[in-house]
Amino acid sequence: MDSHTLLWLTTFVMTAGGLVILLAGKRRTPSEELQTVLHGIVPLIAACSYFAMANGQGAVVLGADAAGTGAGRIFYFARYIDWTFTTPLLLVTLCMTAMHAGEKRVGAFAGIVLADLMMIATAFFFGASEVAWIKWTWFIISCAAFLGVYYVVWVSNMQANALERDDVQASYRRNAAILSVLWLIYPLILAVAPDGLHWIGDTASVLLFAILDVVSKVVYGMMAVASDSKTIERDLAEAGRPAPLRKAA
C-alpha cells in the first residue's frame, strides 16, 4: 500500500470516527456537550488535513533542483495545520477534565495552549528547513516548548485535579498518561522521517503518523467521551436530579 492510498484511507477513518463521536456522545450538561463536540470535531479537522494531503493540496516537494527533476522529499505542511487546531482542542478538554468541578484556572488553559502552538510552529519550521543546523535548532526549540506542555499537564493541572473527587482524579491521570505517551511518539517519528534524518521512507512515515493520529484523535476521543459520560452520570446521581431538559429554540 503506497502513501497516497494510506492518506485516502485515513481520510475516511477520521471522518467516520468524528461522526461516531458526535452521534454517540451525550449532551446532558453543558460540560458534557462541550467535551463531545470538541472530541468529535478533532477527527473531522484531521480528515480535512488528510484529504488535502491525499489530493496534493497539502504537500509540496522540497530539495529538488530548479527543473524539479532531482531528488526531493515530500513536505506534508497540511499536517502542521491540522495539529495547530486539533492539539489545542485536545489539551482544552484535558484541562476541563482536570478541573471538572473546581475553579477553571485560566492561566493553565492559556499556558498549555500557547506552549502547544509554539511547539507546532517551530516543528513546522523544522520540517520546512533544508539547512541542517537550522533544522535541528528548530527541533530543539520545539522539544523545549513540548516540555512546557508537559509541565502544565503533570504539575499545574495535577495541583488543580487534586481537589477533585477520586473518580475525576483517576480519569484525568489516565487521559493525561495516554495523551502524554502518544504525543511523545510524534517527535520521534519526525526525527527519523524524511523531514528529519530520513532513516525511514515516505510511505513508512505516512503509515506511522496515520496510525498515531487515529489512535490519539479517534480512539482516545472515544475513550475520553465515555469517561466523561461516567463522571456526569455520577454528578447527576449525587445531585439527586435527572439530566436537565434542553429549552426549545
Residue frames relative to the residue before (quaternion, step in Angstrom):
aa qw qx qy qz dx dy dz
M 1.0000 0.0000 0.0000 0.0000 0.00 0.00 0.00
D 0.2998 -0.7776 0.5253 0.1718 3.60 -0.69 1.05
S 0.7087 -0.4738 0.3170 0.4156 3.55 -1.33 0.26
H 0.6131 0.5632 -0.3514 0.4283 3.60 1.02 -0.75
T 0.6666 0.4901 -0.2930 0.4791 3.58 0.93 -0.90
L 0.6361 0.5379 -0.3221 0.4498 3.57 1.01 -0.83
L 0.6479 0.5239 -0.3151 0.4545 3.57 1.01 -0.81
W 0.6581 0.4924 -0.3071 0.4798 3.59 0.97 -0.81
L 0.6491 0.5240 -0.3156 0.4522 3.58 0.94 -0.89
T 0.6732 0.4896 -0.2979 0.4672 3.57 0.94 -0.88
T 0.5691 0.5843 -0.3754 0.4403 3.59 1.13 -0.60
F 0.6950 0.4670 -0.2681 0.4765 3.57 0.89 -0.96
V 0.6414 0.5224 -0.3277 0.4565 3.61 0.98 -0.81
M 0.6612 0.5013 -0.3046 0.4677 3.58 0.93 -0.88
T 0.6476 0.5190 -0.3241 0.4541 3.58 0.94 -0.84
A 0.6753 0.4885 -0.2884 0.4714 3.57 0.89 -0.96
G 0.6576 0.5243 -0.3109 0.4428 3.59 0.95 -0.86
G 0.6603 0.5090 -0.3081 0.4583 3.56 0.94 -0.84
L 0.6655 0.5005 -0.3018 0.4643 3.58 0.96 -0.87
V 0.6236 0.5380 -0.3384 0.4552 3.59 1.03 -0.76
I 0.6604 0.5037 -0.3109 0.4621 3.58 0.91 -0.90
L 0.6754 0.4990 -0.2982 0.4538 3.58 0.90 -0.91
L 0.7067 0.4612 -0.2630 0.4677 3.57 0.98 -0.84
A 0.7308 0.4346 -0.2385 0.4693 3.58 0.99 -0.81
G 0.5976 0.5970 -0.3619 0.3942 3.59 1.12 -0.59
K 0.3978 -0.7281 0.5144 0.2170 3.55 -1.08 0.78
R 0.2119 -0.7832 0.5788 0.0813 3.55 -1.26 0.51
R 0.1972 0.8336 -0.4949 0.1457 3.58 0.96 0.87
T 0.7716 0.1422 -0.0935 0.6130 3.58 1.17 -0.49
P 0.6588 -0.5038 0.3614 0.4261 3.63 -1.18 0.33
S 0.6402 0.5309 -0.3257 0.4496 3.59 1.00 -0.80
E 0.6771 0.4859 -0.2902 0.4703 3.57 0.90 -0.95
E 0.6345 0.5343 -0.3250 0.4543 3.57 1.01 -0.80
L 0.6703 0.4995 -0.3001 0.4596 3.57 0.92 -0.90
Q 0.6304 0.5260 -0.3304 0.4655 3.58 0.99 -0.81
T 0.6560 0.5173 -0.3084 0.4549 3.57 0.93 -0.91
V 0.6830 0.4930 -0.2887 0.4552 3.57 0.84 -0.99
L 0.6802 0.4928 -0.3018 0.4510 3.60 0.85 -0.93
H 0.6887 0.4632 -0.2917 0.4754 3.59 0.89 -0.88
G 0.6504 0.5166 -0.3217 0.4546 3.59 1.09 -0.60
I 0.6829 0.4956 -0.2930 0.4497 3.58 0.99 -0.80
V 0.5507 0.6391 -0.3914 0.3675 3.61 1.12 -0.57
P 0.7084 0.4204 -0.2928 0.4855 3.68 0.73 -0.86
L 0.6216 0.5414 -0.3534 0.4423 3.61 1.07 -0.59
I 0.6151 0.5082 -0.3430 0.4957 3.60 1.08 -0.65
A 0.6478 0.5122 -0.3118 0.4698 3.57 0.99 -0.87
A 0.6122 0.5501 -0.3473 0.4494 3.60 1.05 -0.73
C 0.6348 0.5183 -0.3282 0.4698 3.60 1.00 -0.78
S 0.6402 0.5245 -0.3172 0.4631 3.57 1.01 -0.83
Y 0.6865 0.4735 -0.2845 0.4728 3.59 0.88 -0.91
F 0.6028 0.5415 -0.3520 0.4685 3.58 1.09 -0.64
A 0.6514 0.5092 -0.3097 0.4695 3.59 0.98 -0.86
M 0.6758 0.4782 -0.2988 0.4746 3.58 0.95 -0.84
A 0.6543 0.5325 -0.3181 0.4326 3.59 1.00 -0.78
N 0.7548 0.3687 -0.2211 0.4954 3.60 0.98 -0.76
G 0.6233 -0.6045 0.3150 0.3832 3.58 1.28 0.26
Q 0.5634 0.6196 -0.3876 0.3853 3.60 1.23 -0.09
G 0.7255 0.4368 -0.2326 0.4782 3.59 1.20 -0.44
A 0.7268 0.3657 -0.2327 0.5328 3.59 1.20 0.40
V 0.0964 -0.7598 0.6395 0.0672 3.54 -1.25 0.56
V 0.4270 -0.6702 0.5388 0.2798 3.55 -1.27 0.40
L 0.0984 -0.7941 0.5994 0.0214 3.56 -0.79 1.08
G 0.7752 0.3823 -0.2600 0.4305 3.55 -1.18 0.57
A 0.5147 0.6236 -0.4360 0.3952 3.61 1.24 0.08
D 0.5625 -0.5908 0.4361 0.3800 3.61 -1.21 0.33
A 0.7573 -0.4110 0.2560 0.4383 3.56 -1.30 0.15
A 0.6909 0.4654 -0.2754 0.4798 3.58 1.08 -0.70
G 0.4582 -0.7054 0.4328 0.3241 3.57 1.27 -0.19
T 0.5633 0.6244 -0.3761 0.3890 3.56 1.26 0.29
G 0.5962 0.5917 -0.3610 0.4051 3.58 1.22 -0.33
A 0.6859 -0.4603 0.3519 0.4403 3.53 -1.33 0.09
G 0.0687 0.7839 -0.6133 0.0688 3.54 -1.00 0.81
R 0.3393 -0.7111 0.5659 0.2427 3.56 -1.31 -0.04
I 0.4513 -0.6669 0.5212 0.2827 3.53 -1.18 0.59
F 0.1501 -0.7784 0.6068 0.0573 3.54 -0.78 1.09
Y 0.2055 -0.8010 0.5559 0.0844 3.58 -0.41 1.27
F 0.1147 -0.8429 0.5233 0.0506 3.59 0.23 1.25
A 0.5600 0.6083 -0.3912 0.4041 3.61 1.18 -0.48
R 0.5547 0.6144 -0.3834 0.4097 3.56 1.18 -0.54
Y 0.6887 0.4752 -0.2766 0.4725 3.58 0.99 -0.85
I 0.5894 0.5426 -0.3628 0.4760 3.59 1.15 -0.58
D 0.6062 0.5564 -0.3222 0.4681 3.55 1.05 -0.87
W 0.7089 0.4719 -0.2637 0.4530 3.57 0.73 -1.09
T 0.5930 0.5876 -0.3609 0.4158 3.60 1.10 -0.67
F 0.7357 0.3811 -0.2170 0.5162 3.58 1.10 -0.69
T 0.7451 0.4604 -0.2527 0.4110 3.59 0.76 -1.01
T 0.6693 0.5092 -0.3343 0.4255 3.61 0.89 -0.77
P 0.6384 0.4920 -0.3613 0.4689 3.68 0.93 -0.61
L 0.6269 0.5332 -0.3463 0.4503 3.60 1.03 -0.72
L 0.6528 0.5034 -0.3152 0.4702 3.58 0.97 -0.82
L 0.6662 0.4964 -0.3058 0.4650 3.57 0.99 -0.77
V 0.6087 0.5381 -0.3518 0.4648 3.59 1.07 -0.67
T 0.6645 0.4847 -0.3128 0.4750 3.61 0.91 -0.84
L 0.6239 0.5303 -0.3434 0.4601 3.59 1.06 -0.69
C 0.6481 0.5016 -0.3139 0.4794 3.59 0.99 -0.80
M 0.6266 0.5332 -0.3372 0.4575 3.58 1.04 -0.75
T 0.6386 0.5095 -0.3214 0.4788 3.57 1.06 -0.73
A 0.6501 0.5285 -0.3178 0.4439 3.59 0.95 -0.87
M 0.7830 0.2387 -0.1026 0.5651 3.57 0.99 -0.91
H 0.0120 0.8711 -0.4904 0.0216 3.54 0.88 0.99
A 0.8234 0.1651 -0.0618 0.5395 3.59 0.69 -1.07
G 0.6540 0.5407 -0.3128 0.4268 3.56 1.17 -0.51
E 0.7342 -0.3962 0.3122 0.4545 3.51 -1.36 -0.12
K 0.3933 -0.7084 0.5378 0.2328 3.56 -0.96 0.90
R 0.2736 -0.7795 0.5458 0.1404 3.57 -0.56 1.18
V 0.3417 -0.7805 0.4903 0.1834 3.56 -0.21 1.31
G 0.6225 0.5628 -0.3386 0.4256 3.57 1.03 -0.77
A 0.6480 0.5096 -0.3172 0.4687 3.57 1.01 -0.79
F 0.6399 0.5180 -0.3224 0.4672 3.58 0.96 -0.86
A 0.6964 0.4733 -0.2753 0.4639 3.58 0.83 -1.02
G 0.6672 0.5294 -0.3046 0.4265 3.56 0.90 -0.93
I 0.7048 0.4666 -0.2806 0.4548 3.56 0.85 -0.94
V 0.6519 0.5071 -0.3192 0.4647 3.60 1.03 -0.74
L 0.6756 0.4905 -0.3002 0.4613 3.59 0.92 -0.87
A 0.6381 0.5076 -0.3282 0.4769 3.59 1.00 -0.76
D 0.6384 0.5282 -0.3167 0.4617 3.55 1.05 -0.79
L 0.6653 0.4976 -0.3081 0.4635 3.60 0.90 -0.89
M 0.6219 0.5207 -0.3352 0.4793 3.58 1.07 -0.71
M 0.6315 0.5393 -0.3229 0.4540 3.58 1.01 -0.83
I 0.6919 0.4731 -0.2823 0.4667 3.60 0.90 -0.92
A 0.6529 0.5266 -0.3178 0.4421 3.59 0.91 -0.90
T 0.7010 0.4497 -0.2738 0.4812 3.58 0.89 -0.90
A 0.5977 0.5362 -0.3609 0.4743 3.60 1.15 -0.52
F 0.6019 0.5505 -0.3498 0.4608 3.58 1.10 -0.69
F 0.6774 0.4771 -0.2972 0.4745 3.59 0.88 -0.91
F 0.5765 0.5630 -0.3661 0.4655 3.58 1.16 -0.60
G 0.7151 0.4617 -0.2638 0.4537 3.56 0.78 -1.01
A 0.7034 0.4721 -0.2650 0.4607 3.58 1.08 -0.72
S 0.5866 0.6136 -0.3660 0.3813 3.59 1.20 -0.39
E 0.2530 -0.7649 0.5781 0.1293 3.53 -1.18 0.76
V 0.6449 0.4850 -0.3149 0.4997 3.58 1.25 -0.35
A 0.5255 -0.7063 0.3747 0.2909 3.56 -0.59 1.20
W 0.7163 0.4538 -0.2949 0.4405 3.62 0.70 -1.00
I 0.6241 0.5159 -0.3405 0.4778 3.59 1.11 -0.63
K 0.6315 0.5567 -0.3211 0.4338 3.57 0.94 -0.96
W 0.7648 0.3923 -0.2219 0.4604 3.58 0.68 -1.05
T 0.5445 0.5639 -0.4070 0.4689 3.59 1.23 -0.25
W 0.6396 0.5052 -0.3132 0.4874 3.57 1.01 -0.84
F 0.6306 0.5406 -0.3348 0.4450 3.59 0.99 -0.79
I 0.6585 0.5009 -0.3083 0.4696 3.60 0.94 -0.86
I 0.6458 0.5090 -0.3240 0.4678 3.59 0.97 -0.84
S 0.6419 0.5267 -0.3194 0.4567 3.58 0.99 -0.84
C 0.6563 0.5036 -0.3072 0.4704 3.59 0.97 -0.83
A 0.6219 0.5340 -0.3396 0.4612 3.59 1.08 -0.71
A 0.6453 0.4976 -0.3177 0.4848 3.58 1.02 -0.79
F 0.5967 0.5693 -0.3433 0.4494 3.56 1.12 -0.72
L 0.6273 0.5284 -0.3308 0.4667 3.58 1.03 -0.74
G 0.6091 0.5484 -0.3458 0.4568 3.57 1.13 -0.64
V 0.6201 0.5248 -0.3290 0.4816 3.57 1.07 -0.76
Y 0.6631 0.5071 -0.2986 0.4627 3.56 0.91 -0.92
Y 0.6107 0.5608 -0.3577 0.4296 3.59 1.03 -0.74
V 0.6761 0.4769 -0.3004 0.4745 3.58 0.87 -0.92
V 0.6509 0.5343 -0.3171 0.4362 3.58 0.95 -0.90
W 0.8279 0.2884 -0.1121 0.4678 3.57 0.76 -1.04
V 0.7169 0.3620 -0.2637 0.5342 3.61 1.23 -0.06
S 0.7557 0.3915 -0.2300 0.4719 3.60 0.42 -1.20
N 0.7124 0.4468 -0.2636 0.4726 3.57 0.79 -1.00
M 0.6263 0.5399 -0.3437 0.4451 3.58 1.04 -0.68
Q 0.6165 0.5396 -0.3426 0.4598 3.58 1.08 -0.70
A 0.6813 0.4654 -0.2848 0.4879 3.57 0.95 -0.87
N 0.6647 0.5274 -0.2980 0.4373 3.56 1.00 -0.86
A 0.5722 0.6111 -0.3742 0.3990 3.60 1.16 -0.53
L 0.6515 0.5157 -0.3104 0.4618 3.58 1.22 -0.40
E 0.5830 0.5880 -0.3626 0.4277 3.59 1.30 -0.17
R 0.6152 -0.5404 0.4074 0.4043 3.58 -1.27 0.23
D 0.7479 -0.4732 0.2445 0.3961 3.56 -1.28 0.48
D 0.6895 0.4866 -0.3096 0.4382 3.62 0.82 -0.90
V 0.6303 0.5162 -0.3326 0.4751 3.59 1.09 -0.66
Q 0.6313 0.5250 -0.3309 0.4651 3.58 1.02 -0.75
A 0.6622 0.5041 -0.3032 0.4643 3.57 0.95 -0.90
S 0.6453 0.5273 -0.3120 0.4563 3.56 0.98 -0.86
Y 0.6703 0.4911 -0.3082 0.4632 3.57 0.90 -0.87
R 0.6630 0.5088 -0.3210 0.4456 3.59 0.83 -0.93
R 0.6490 0.5146 -0.3190 0.4606 3.59 0.99 -0.82
N 0.6889 0.4769 -0.2870 0.4643 3.59 0.82 -0.98
A 0.6523 0.5189 -0.3129 0.4555 3.57 0.97 -0.87
A 0.6577 0.5113 -0.3115 0.4571 3.59 0.97 -0.83
I 0.6548 0.5123 -0.3135 0.4588 3.58 0.91 -0.91
L 0.7016 0.4655 -0.2760 0.4636 3.57 0.79 -1.01
S 0.6365 0.5381 -0.3324 0.4413 3.60 1.00 -0.78
V 0.6727 0.4827 -0.2985 0.4748 3.59 0.93 -0.86
L 0.6583 0.5118 -0.3150 0.4533 3.58 0.89 -0.90
W 0.7022 0.4700 -0.2795 0.4560 3.57 0.85 -0.94
L 0.5801 0.5820 -0.3784 0.4261 3.59 1.14 -0.48
I 0.6295 0.5537 -0.3302 0.4338 3.58 1.14 -0.61
Y 0.5662 0.6339 -0.3836 0.3611 3.62 1.07 -0.65
P 0.7148 0.4216 -0.2963 0.4728 3.67 0.67 -0.91
L 0.5931 0.5595 -0.3736 0.4422 3.59 1.12 -0.52
I 0.6599 0.4827 -0.3047 0.4886 3.58 0.99 -0.81
L 0.6294 0.5367 -0.3355 0.4508 3.59 0.96 -0.85
A 0.6567 0.5425 -0.3136 0.4196 3.57 0.96 -0.88
V 0.7732 0.3455 -0.1863 0.4981 3.61 0.97 -0.79
A 0.5329 0.6342 -0.3972 0.3950 3.60 1.30 -0.19
P 0.7221 -0.4198 0.3073 0.4559 3.61 -1.26 0.03
D 0.6034 0.5569 -0.3623 0.4410 3.62 1.11 -0.52
G 0.7569 0.3398 -0.1836 0.5272 3.58 1.21 -0.51
L 0.8542 -0.0408 0.0719 0.5134 3.57 -0.55 -1.22
H 0.3040 -0.7815 0.4813 0.2552 3.59 1.29 -0.34
W 0.2605 0.7687 -0.5354 0.2339 3.57 0.95 0.90
I 0.7455 0.2224 -0.1649 0.6063 3.58 1.25 -0.39
G 0.5308 -0.6682 0.4330 0.2903 3.56 -1.16 0.60
D 0.7494 -0.4081 0.2882 0.4344 3.53 -1.37 0.06
T 0.6804 0.5004 -0.3032 0.4412 3.59 0.81 -0.98
A 0.6593 0.5106 -0.3077 0.4582 3.57 0.93 -0.89
S 0.6749 0.4881 -0.3055 0.4614 3.60 0.91 -0.85
V 0.6276 0.5221 -0.3347 0.4707 3.59 1.03 -0.77
L 0.6496 0.5206 -0.3124 0.4577 3.58 0.96 -0.85
L 0.6777 0.4947 -0.2957 0.4567 3.59 0.87 -0.94
F 0.6674 0.4850 -0.3018 0.4777 3.58 0.94 -0.86
A 0.6312 0.5376 -0.3362 0.4467 3.59 1.01 -0.78
I 0.6565 0.4986 -0.3087 0.4744 3.59 0.91 -0.90
L 0.6753 0.5001 -0.2909 0.4574 3.56 0.89 -0.96
D 0.6532 0.5172 -0.3123 0.4564 3.58 0.98 -0.83
V 0.6565 0.5074 -0.3151 0.4608 3.59 0.92 -0.87
V 0.6733 0.4915 -0.2996 0.4640 3.58 0.93 -0.88
S 0.7463 0.4278 -0.2357 0.4523 3.61 0.82 -0.99
K 0.7418 0.3867 -0.2306 0.4969 3.60 1.16 -0.41
V 0.7591 0.3466 -0.2038 0.5119 3.60 0.88 -0.87
V 0.7200 0.4319 -0.2580 0.4780 3.58 0.65 -1.11
Y 0.6712 0.4784 -0.2976 0.4818 3.58 0.86 -0.94
G 0.6375 0.5432 -0.3298 0.4356 3.57 0.96 -0.82
M 0.6534 0.5043 -0.3096 0.4721 3.57 0.96 -0.85
M 0.6574 0.5067 -0.3075 0.4653 3.58 0.97 -0.85
A 0.6706 0.5061 -0.3027 0.4500 3.58 0.93 -0.89
V 0.6528 0.5051 -0.3131 0.4697 3.58 0.99 -0.83
A 0.6464 0.5121 -0.3163 0.4689 3.59 0.99 -0.81
S 0.6497 0.5104 -0.3087 0.4712 3.58 1.01 -0.82
D 0.6549 0.5045 -0.3108 0.4690 3.58 0.96 -0.85
S 0.6101 0.5624 -0.3440 0.4395 3.58 1.08 -0.73
K 0.6527 0.5047 -0.3111 0.4717 3.58 1.00 -0.82
T 0.6289 0.5339 -0.3301 0.4589 3.57 1.04 -0.77
I 0.6694 0.4936 -0.2955 0.4701 3.57 0.94 -0.90
E 0.6041 0.5529 -0.3590 0.4477 3.60 1.03 -0.73
R 0.6745 0.4700 -0.3022 0.4825 3.59 0.94 -0.84
D 0.5943 0.5623 -0.3651 0.4441 3.60 1.04 -0.72
L 0.7039 0.4697 -0.2651 0.4623 3.56 0.83 -1.03
A 0.6445 0.5250 -0.3214 0.4536 3.57 1.03 -0.80
E 0.6922 0.4720 -0.2784 0.4695 3.57 0.92 -0.89
A 0.6398 0.5041 -0.3247 0.4807 3.56 1.18 -0.51
G 0.3537 -0.7746 0.4562 0.2584 3.57 1.31 -0.29
R 0.6494 0.4807 -0.3360 0.4840 3.52 1.05 0.74
P 0.5291 -0.6104 0.4679 0.3584 3.60 -1.15 0.41
A 0.6702 -0.4675 0.3737 0.4389 3.54 -1.28 0.20
P 0.5203 -0.6568 0.4366 0.3275 3.61 -0.89 0.85
L 0.4333 -0.6813 0.5238 0.2714 3.56 -1.05 0.78
R 0.4389 -0.6881 0.5159 0.2601 3.53 -1.05 0.79
K 0.4480 -0.6931 0.4945 0.2728 3.56 -0.93 0.85
A 0.5035 -0.6385 0.4830 0.3249 3.54 -1.07 0.69
A 0.5374 -0.6330 0.4528 0.3247 3.53 -1.08 0.78
